[in-house]
């Protein structure tokens, strides 16, 4: 299948991405790894008018200890989560699940943020985060665009 036409923008910073999202509202989607969004676009299950590429924003790709917990950036690749000593120690289930996503190509390009944003069934991130008592923090241009934190009770 061929996706519907769209405009392509590349954000140079997190601040610029937030402005672009604010300017384009619900017509825009963020693109980083693309392994969750692009298949949806090919089948026209997602038809954004604007794609905002944030894949090069390195300040959103990290695993680090912060104030007694492990922080994982939205653009952190599944491979990096699976192989992080910090994640393996603090959230071993999350590290294991990240190491099982797709194939090596998907693990090296797909991101945590993309899997969460699109509810990707290959990587049940929201449930695994809930099981490991994680809390999601997301940047948003307004409070109504923020996702609620995961709930362990939502898992079947």
N, C-alpha and C positions, 0 to 999 in steps of 0.2 A: 504494500500500500504506500501511497504517497501522502505525506501530511498536508494539511491546508496551509496556505501561504501565511507568513508571519514576518514581522520586522525583527531584526537582530540588533541588539545593543550589547556592548561589553562594558561592564563597570570596572573602573580603575581603583575603587576603594569601597569599603563597606558603606561609608556615608553616601557615596554616589549611587550605590545600588538601592539604598533606602529612598533616595530622592526619585530615582527612576520608577521604583515600585509605587511611590506616592503619586507620581505623575500619570501612570498608566493604570492604576487600580487593579481591579479584578481581571482586566484583559491581559495582564502580564504574568509570566511564569519565570522562575529562576532556573537556570541551567548550569550545572557543574559537571558531574560525571555523565549524566544523560541516560544511565541504564534503567531508570524507572520512568522518566518522562518521555523519552523518544519512542519507545514501543507504544505508549498510549497515544502519541501524536500520529504515528503511522496508521493506527486503526481508527483515528479520528475520535477517540474517546476523550482526548484533550485537544482543544483547538485554540490555543492562546494567540492573540493578535500580536503579542510582543514577547520575545524571549530575551531575557537579561542574563548574559553570561557572567557568572561570578567564579568560574573555574580557576582563574588565576589569582584570586585573593588569598594569598598565603597566610594572612593573619587569621583566617577562619579554619586553618588546618593545623591542629595541634592535639597532643595528649600531654597533660601536665598535672602535677599535684598543686592544688590551690586550697589553702585553708582547711586541710584535713580531708579533702575529697579529690577525686580525679575529674578533671575537666576535659571534655572532648569537644573539639570544634566541629561545626556542621559540615565543613568540607574535608574532614578527615576520612581517608579512604578505608574501606573494610580491611584491607591487608595491614594497614598501620595499626588499626585497633586490635586485630587478632595477634599481632606480634609485639604489642606494647607490654613491657614488664609491669607498668603501672596498672593497666587494665587487667592483666592476668591476675595480679595480686588483689585488686579491689573488687573486680566484677568478672570472675572467671567464666560465668555463663555467657556474658556479652562477648568476651574474647573468643570463646569457642564458637558461638553462633556466627560471628564475623568471619571466622576462618572457614566456614562452611558455605558461605554465600556463592552461588553461581560457580563459575570457573575462575582460574587465575586472572583472566582478562577483566572479568567483572570485578573481582576483588581489588584489582589495582586501579580501576577507574571509578567504580561506584562509591558514593559517599554516604556517610551516616545521615546527613541532612536530607538527601534525596530519598533515602529509604523511609525515613520518618514522614516526610512531607507527602509521599505518595502511598503510604501504607503498603509498601512492597511486601508481598507474601513470601518472597525468598528470604527476607530478613525481618523477622517479627520484632523489630527494634523496640517499639513502644512497650510491648509486653516484657521483653527481656530487661529493659531499663526499669520497669516497675518491679520486677522480681529482684533486681539488685538495688532497690531503693534509690534509684536515680531521680533527679529532678531536672526537667528540661528548662532551659532559659533560651528564649529566642528574641532576636531583634525584630522589631516591627515598626511600621510607620504609624500605626495607631493600635490601641488596645483591641479593637474588634478583629484584627488580623492575626492575633496571637493564638497559638494552639494550646489547649489545656494540657497539663502534665498527665502522664500515663497513670492508669489505675490498675493495680494488680487484679481487682475484681472483674475487669473487662475480659480477662483471658478465659477461654473455654477449655 
